[in-house]
């Protein structure tokens, strides 16, 4: 009954999109390596031009840059904190927290030094965030009551760079997240009752190819994309068991899978070094593990590095071709 209600709700609130051609193509001055969507529908990009750009709808219905924020080197990752602040990281070995005010617009609230390139970031519901970096470590960041950020814990996550991190739904109130590394492994981390983080599970990909990206499905499964051209759906054997297995391996890309995201109706979107974006749909209702390509979107002229989803089901992709494309129904 719950599943039928869920499917009915999403079929009525998120009708099929017009897939094929992007509804907007926005030029930038450098490679686009990361994108995130703000709660109010604006979105943020970062990339090779060392800039973080906040995009908003203009009066004419198109998109324009309303703010440009600077890093010292290329920006690789961006995420949105629960209160609408931004967290970014990149090649300048810093994490930066940005805050918007009605008076000053966007400004740096904190610059957190690193010793390695920051490659990925994911935000917990309570506002803490996790970063993965080029030296193979993961860091959990927490903000004090005085609004000072510090490293809560450093985890020796992988023997090679950590390319993807995503927060899993809590089980019994316990926080968990998943990381993917260039060591061809994914790790599930669980916060212990003593307060520290422990590895709950370590899984190795069935074929050789470092993990490039991770995303989480609403039912707790997670999805990885890797350099062996595959997309893998992972399922926990039973809720809270800490034992994971491959439920499905999705093949269709002709080169490495750089990014993955989940649409509100549970379809999966992937971007690849083969210049394409693919939308994957699961048949027979949620959880079947039977996935097929619903659409292949060939609009980019170079590798697709990032994807982020709007609340209404549209999504944005960024590429080495120095463009962001918006896909879905035109607003």
N, C-alpha and C positions, 0 to 999 in steps of 0.2 A: 504494500500500500504506500509506504513511504517513497519507494523508488518510483512508483507510478505518479505520485504527486510531484516529485522532483522533475521527472521528465515532462510532465504537463506544464509545470511552471516555466521551465526553460524553453519549451517549444513556443510558448505564447509570448514570452518576454524577449527572446532572442531569435527572431525569425532568420531564415537562411540569408546569408549575405550575398551581395553581388560580387562574386570572386572572378577574377580574370585580369582586369586592369586596375591599377591603383587610382584612388579618387584624388590623391594629391601626391606630387613629387616635389620635395623641397631641397634645394641645393645648399651645400655647406662648403667650407674652404678646406676640409681635410677628411680623412677616413672617419667613418662613424662606427665607433666600437661599442657604444652602450646607449641604452634608451630606457626611460622609466616614465610612468604616467602618474601625475598628481591626482589627488582625490577629486578636484574640481574639473578634471578633463584636460587641463594643460599637460604638456609633456616636456621632457628634458632629454637632451642629447649630450654626449661627450665623445671625444675622439682625438685624432691625430693632430688637430690644430691647437691642442692644449686648452681648449675652451669647453666650458659647460654652458649650454644655451637652453633657456626656458622659452618655450613656444606657446603662443596663445592665438585664439581665433581673432582675426581682425574684423572690423565692421563690415567688410565686404564678403565675409564668409570664408576667406582663405586663412592661411597660417602665417604668422610673422614672429620674429624673435623679439621678446619683450625684455630680456635680460641676458647679458653675457658675463660669465664668471670665469676666472682664470686659474689654471694650474701652471706649474713651471715646465711640465712635460706632458706627453700624451695622457689623456684620461681614458681609463679602461673600464671602469665600473661606476654605476650610479644606482642608488636605491632611495626610497622615500620612507622617512620615519613616520610613526603613527600621528604625530602632530603636524605633519606637512613639511617639516624640515627635510633637507637633502643630505645625503652622505655620498661622497665621491672618493675615488682612489685611482692611482695610476702610476706612471713611470717615474714620477718625481719622488717616489717612496714616501708619500704622505696620504693620510686620510683627512678629508676636510668635511666639516659639518657646516651647512649653510642655512641661514634663517632669513625669512622674509618678514619685513615690517611695513606698515602703511606709510611710514615716514621715509625710511632709507631704502626701501626695496630689498633686494637680496644682498646679504653680506656674509663674510666668513665669521662663524661663531666660534669655531675651534679648528686648529690645524694640529693633527696628531702625527708625530714623526714615526717613520717605519725604518727598517733596515733593508727592505727588499721591495720589489715592485708589487703593488697591490692589484690583484687580478679579478677579484670577485667579492661581492658583499651581499648579505641577506639580513633582513630585519625580523626580530622576534616581536610578538604581539605586545610585550611590555616595554618596547622601545630600545632594548639592547640590540646590538647587531654583531654579526660574525663576518670576519674578513678572511680571505685566502690569498696567499702570496706566492711569489716566485721561489722562495726558499723552502716551500713545502709545509709551512706552518699555518695554523689557523689561530686567530685571536678573537676572543669574546670581549666586546667593549661595553662598559656600563657608565651611566651618567649619575653623578652624585646629586644629593639634594641641593647643592650649591652650583649645579649645572657644569661640573667639571668632569670631563671624560677621562677614563683610564682603562687599562687592560685588566679585565677581571681574571683572565686565564689565557695562557699561550699553550696551544696543543700541537705536539709534533705529529701533525696529521698524516703527511705522505712523504716518501723519500724524494719526490720530485714536485714540480709546481702544482698548486691547487688551482684548478681552472673554474670549478663550479661549486656553489653552495646554495642550499635552499632549506627553509624551515618546514618541518613536518608538523602535522596536527598533533597536539599533545595527547597522551594516553594516560588517563588517571591523573591529569593535572601535571604530568611530568613533561618538561620541554625536551624536544628532540630536533636534530637537524641532520642533513646529509651533505657530505662533501664528495667531490669527484676530482681525481688527480691524473696527472700525466703518467702515473705508475700503473695505469690500466685498472684502477680499483675505485670502488665507492665505499665510503664508510658512513655508518649511522652512529650518531653521538647522542648520548642521553645524560641529562643532568641528574646527578646522584642526590640522595637524600642528605648527604653531607655537604652538598653545595658545589662540588667539582663536576667536571665533564669526563665521561668514560666512553670508550668505543663499545657500542652495543653489538655492532656487526661489521664485518669487512667482507666485501664481495668482489670477486675478480670478473671482469668482462669475459664472455665466452671466446672472443677473438681479440687479437692484438690491436690496440688503438686507444690512445689516451683519451680520458673523459674530458670533454670540452665544456659541457653545460648540464645543468640539472634544473628540473621543475617538478612541482608537486600537483597531483590530481586531487580534487576535493575529497575523494574517499580514502586518501592516505597513501595510495600508490605514488611512486615517483618515476620520473622519466629522465633518461640520460641520452645525450648525443655525443658521439665520439668520432675520432679521426679515422676509424675504419669504415665510415659512411653509414653506420647503423644508428637507429634510435631504439632504445631498450626500455620497456616498461617493467618495473620491479614491483613485486607484491609481497607483503609480509604474510608468512604462512598462517598466522592467526594474530589478531590485534594484540600488540604488546609483547609478542613472543621474542622479538629481536632476531628472528630468523627470516631472511629474505631470499627470494628466488626470482629468476627471470620468468615473467609471465608471457611476454611477447617481444619479438625482435622485428622491427619494422625496417624494411629495405626499399630503397627507391632513389635515394640520393646517389650521385655519382662521385662524390668527394666528401671530405670531412663535414660533420654536422657541427656548426659553430654555436647555435643558439636554439633554445626551445622555450615555449610558453604554453599555457593552458587557457583556452577560451572559456567564457562563463558557461557555455553549454557542454563543456568537458571535451571538446575537440582539442587536438594538439596542433600547434604550429611550429615548424622547424625552418631554420635557415642554414644554408650550406655554402661551402667553398665552390660548389658547382653553379653559383649565381642564382639559384632558385629558392623559392619559399614553397613549402608543402603544407597542406592542411590534411590532417589525418582524422578519420572518424571511426568510432568503435561501434560495431554492429550488435544487435540483440540486446540492447539496453546496456546500462553501465556495468562494468566489471567483467564482461565476457572475455576480454583479452583478444578479441578478433578485430584487428584494425586494418583499414585500407586507406589508400590515398584518395581524398575527396577532390582535391584540386592541386595543381602545380602552377605556381605563379612565377613567370619568367621575366619579370620587369627589370630586375637589377642587371647591371653590366659587369659586376665583379662580385666577390664573395660577400655573403650576407652574415654579418657578425652579431646582430642583436635584434631582439623582438620584444615588444611590450604591448599589453592589452589594455584597451580603454574599457571603462565600466559598461558601455553599451555593446561590447563585443567586437568593435573595430580593433585593428591592431596596426602598429607601426613597426617598420623594419629599417635598419641602418646597414650601410654597406661600404666596402672599400671604394665604390664608385662615387663617393662623396655626396650621397643623397640619402634622405629619409623618405620612405614611401608610406602612405596611409592606405590601408585596404579595408573594404567593407562599404556599406551604404553611405552615400554622401549626405552630410548633415546640412 
